[in-house]
Amino acid sequence: MSPQLLLFILISVSLSSGSQIILKKGMIAPKMQASLMSGDVPTIFLTILTSPMVIGGLFCFGLSALFWLFVLSRVPLSSAYPFVALGIGVTVLAGLTLFGETVSTSAAIGVGLIILGILCVASQG
C-alpha cells in the first residue's frame, strides 16, 4: 500500500472518529439535553437540525465517507477495512479524556488487541 493511500485511510478514519466526538459533544449540550427531556418530537428534531455541533459532526462524517470511497476504489477491502477499527481506539481515548468516561480493564485490553490486529494487517503490505 502506498504512503498516499495509507494517508487517505488515516484521514478517513480520523474524520469518522472526529465526527463521533463532535456529535457526542453536540448531543450532551445543555440545550440539547433539555430538548430531549421535553419529549416533544418536533422540538427535538429542530434542536438537532439547528445544532452547530451536530451539523459539524455530520459534515465531518460525510467528508470521511468521500475519502473512504477514494480508498475503496484503490485498496482491497480486506486490507482497508481493518483500519476502520482504529476509530475505536480514538473514540475510547476521547471518551476518557474529553468526556470523563471510564473504561474497564477488559475493555482497555480489548482495544489494545484491536490495535494489535490492525498492526498485523498493516504489516502485510
Secondary structure by P-SEA (a helix, b strand, c coil): ccaaaaaaaaaaaaaaaaaaaaaaaaaacaaaaaaaaaccaaaaaaaaaacaaaaaaaaaaaaaaaaaaaaaacccccccccccaaaaaaaaaaaaccccccccaaaaaaaaaaaaaaaaaaacc
